[in-house]
Amino acid sequence: MKKLFVFFVMLLTIANLALTRPALAEDLANGAKIFSSNCAACHQGGNNLVMAPKNLKKQTLIDNQMYSADAITAQVIKGKNMMPAFGKLKLEDVADVAAYVLDQAEKDWAK
């Protein structure tokens, strides 16, 4: 009985690994498109037209503990202060936006 249980657990583990979709890299082009249509009105060039000190520049993101895809994703989905929630976006699109913001922050939002 114990061998049958172990065999069953191993079979389920193998099936799970075989059927699990690998994590896909974020799509920066899609992130740029989503950012342009949803975020750029307030954050053009990494700035913040509503609350200037809360821009998307690398040092500001670091200082505000926002320099991670998880932190940016949470901010986009939940919103905070003057920033509205963008919960209507697909999670994949939000991940792409977060990757785009981090990529642009690394480049100091240079075109």
C-alpha positions in Angstrom: 0.0 0.0 0.0 2.8 2.4 0.9 4.6 1.7 -2.4 1.4 2.3 -4.3 1.0 5.7 -2.6 4.6 6.7 -3.3 4.1 5.6 -6.9 0.9 7.7 -7.2 2.6 10.8 -5.7 5.5 10.4 -8.1 3.2 10.0 -11.0 1.2 13.1 -10.0 4.5 15.1 -9.6 5.8 14.1 -13.0 2.4 14.9 -14.6 2.4 18.3 -12.9 5.9 19.1 -14.1 5.1 17.9 -17.7 1.9 20.0 -17.9 3.1 23.1 -16.2 3.7 25.9 -18.6 7.1 27.5 -18.2 7.3 31.1 -17.1 7.5 33.4 -20.0 9.8 36.4 -20.1 8.0 39.7 -19.9 7.3 41.4 -23.2 8.8 44.8 -23.1 7.2 45.9 -26.4 3.8 45.0 -25.0 4.7 46.7 -21.7 5.5 49.9 -23.7 2.2 49.7 -25.5 0.2 49.2 -22.3 2.2 51.9 -20.5 1.6 54.3 -23.4 -2.2 53.8 -23.4 -2.7 53.6 -19.6 0.2 55.3 -17.8 1.9 57.9 -20.0 -0.7 60.5 -19.4 0.6 60.9 -15.9 4.1 59.3 -16.2 5.4 60.5 -19.6 9.2 60.0 -19.6 9.1 58.5 -16.1 7.8 61.7 -14.6 4.8 62.1 -12.4 2.5 65.0 -13.5 0.3 64.6 -10.4 2.9 64.2 -7.6 6.2 65.1 -9.1 8.3 63.6 -6.3 6.7 60.2 -6.9 8.2 59.7 -10.4 9.4 56.5 -12.0 13.1 57.3 -11.9 15.4 54.6 -10.6 16.5 56.3 -7.4 13.0 57.4 -6.6 11.7 53.8 -7.1 14.5 52.6 -4.8 13.9 55.2 -2.2 10.2 54.4 -2.1 10.8 50.6 -2.0 9.2 50.3 -5.4 12.2 49.0 -7.4 10.8 45.6 -8.0 8.3 44.0 -10.4 6.2 42.9 -7.4 6.0 46.4 -5.9 5.1 47.9 -9.3 2.5 45.2 -10.0 0.8 45.8 -6.7 0.8 49.6 -7.2 -0.8 49.2 -10.7 -3.4 46.7 -9.6 -4.4 48.3 -6.3 -3.6 51.9 -6.9 -2.5 54.2 -4.0 -3.0 57.8 -3.1 -3.7 59.7 -6.3 -3.0 56.7 -8.6 -6.1 54.8 -9.5 -6.2 51.0 -9.5 -5.8 49.4 -12.9 -7.3 46.0 -11.9 -9.0 45.7 -15.3 -5.6 44.9 -16.9 -4.6 41.3 -17.4 -1.9 40.1 -15.0 0.4 39.4 -17.9 0.0 43.0 -19.2 0.7 44.3 -15.7 3.9 42.2 -15.5 4.9 43.5 -18.9 4.4 47.1 -17.7 6.4 46.5 -14.6 9.2 45.0 -16.7 9.0 48.0 -19.0 9.1 50.5 -16.1 12.2 48.8 -14.6 13.9 48.6 -18.0 13.3 52.3 -18.6 14.3 53.3 -15.1 17.6 51.5 -15.7 18.1 53.6 -18.9 17.0 56.8 -17.1 14.0 56.9 -19.4 16.2 57.8 -22.4 14.7 57.1 -25.7 
